[in-house]
Amino acid sequence: MDVLPDSLKLLLTELRSRLDEEVSVVQYSSAIFQISIPEFRLTILFYTSSANNIIHLEYDTEGRVVHLDEDVFLLKANIVLARLIAAIKKAERIYARNTALARINKAEALAFQQMHHLQVALPGKYRYGLFHKGDLVAVAVFSGGRIMRNQPPEYRSFELLRFCHKSGLLVVGGLSKLIRGMVRQFNPGDIMTYVDRDWSDGKNYEQLGFCGLETTPPQKFYINAQTGIRYDTKTYLAQLTEQRNAKAGIYYTVNNLGSIKMRYIV
């Protein structure tokens, strides 16, 4: 095995210290390392920045598989670690029945996402939070209602844009309670969402009543090798007119596994 990159060493150190379980690593390819935590049937495929145009693998194994890019870990290590701990049910648990549901404002929702979500924070149109002893512990952000041409005039379809727990916590039944609160207020015909295949196979959403509609194609991201900031294709291309050196090799690309489009019929 080649020398492990410093970022992977840090990830392994943190996992071993927090789990006190066997955590092994093998080099899958020149740019991909496979981390295994057999006690929890968790496999992490860690994609380093050492190769351009990395494509996430369709990796079939028993248990859960998480696909983790080096740039994501370096920028948001604490959130990544919290999600991995939650994935194996080791996070501190709070039950949704012990929380209070309330609408929250845009600033609260954006700040919470920036602290606890891996993806870009979105304001959405309708925002709900769960509070435990006055502390905001989970947030769901929804779009406005959309008219569907193949449905009656009063039918509206909403999108669940973002959902996350406070890092280090797992609110059991949290998403279900947030959705129920939104449904009571707006009576949607359906709620759809996109589940990130790098982190989930959608089964948790199926348990809530969502059904899979389709799998979207992998999405390409451009990562600035100097800053570690990633951009989608549209944003990257817009920068080319401002950054003439963008074609000179300071960016590398990764391709995720795409998403699962899912729908919850109310």
HELIX and SHEET records of a PDB file:
HELIX    1   1 ASP A    6  LEU A   19  1                                  14    
HELIX    2   2 PRO A   38  PHE A   40  5                                   3    
HELIX    3   3 GLU A   70  LEU A   75  1                                   6    
HELIX    4   4 ALA A   77  ALA A   87  1                                  11    
HELIX    5   5 ALA A   96  ASN A   98  5                                   3    
HELIX    6   6 LYS A  106  HIS A  116  1                                  11    
HELIX    7   7 GLY A  174  PHE A  186  1                                  13    
HELIX    8   8 LYS A  203  GLN A  207  1                                   5    
HELIX    9   9 THR A  233  GLN A  239  1                                   7    
HELIX   10  10 ARG A  244  ALA A  248  5                                   5    
SHEET    1   A 4 SER A  24  GLN A  27  0                                        
SHEET    2   A 4 ILE A  32  ILE A  37 -1                                        
SHEET    3   A 4 LEU A  42  TYR A  47 -1                                        
SHEET    4   A 4 ARG A  64  ASP A  69  1                                        
SHEET    1   B 4 ILE A  54  ILE A  55  0                                        
SHEET    2   B 4 TYR A 251  ASN A 255  1                                        
SHEET    3   B 4 LYS A 220  ASN A 224 -1                                        
SHEET    4   B 4 ARG A 230  ASP A 232 -1                                        
SHEET    1   C 2 GLU A  92  TYR A  95  0                                        
SHEET    2   C 2 LEU A 169  VAL A 172  1                                        
SHEET    1   D 5 ALA A 100  ARG A 103  0                                        
SHEET    2   D 5 TYR A 126  HIS A 132 -1                                        
SHEET    3   D 5 ASP A 135  PHE A 142 -1                                        
SHEET    4   D 5 ARG A 156  HIS A 165 -1                                        
SHEET    5   D 5 ARG A 146  ILE A 147 -1                                        
SHEET    1   E 7 ALA A 100  ARG A 103  0                                        
SHEET    2   E 7 TYR A 126  HIS A 132 -1                                        
SHEET    3   E 7 ASP A 135  PHE A 142 -1                                        
SHEET    4   E 7 ARG A 156  HIS A 165 -1                                        
SHEET    5   E 7 ASP A 190  ASP A 196  1                                        
SHEET    6   E 7 SER A 259  ILE A 265 -1                                        
SHEET    7   E 7 CYS A 211  THR A 215 -1                                        
END                                                                             
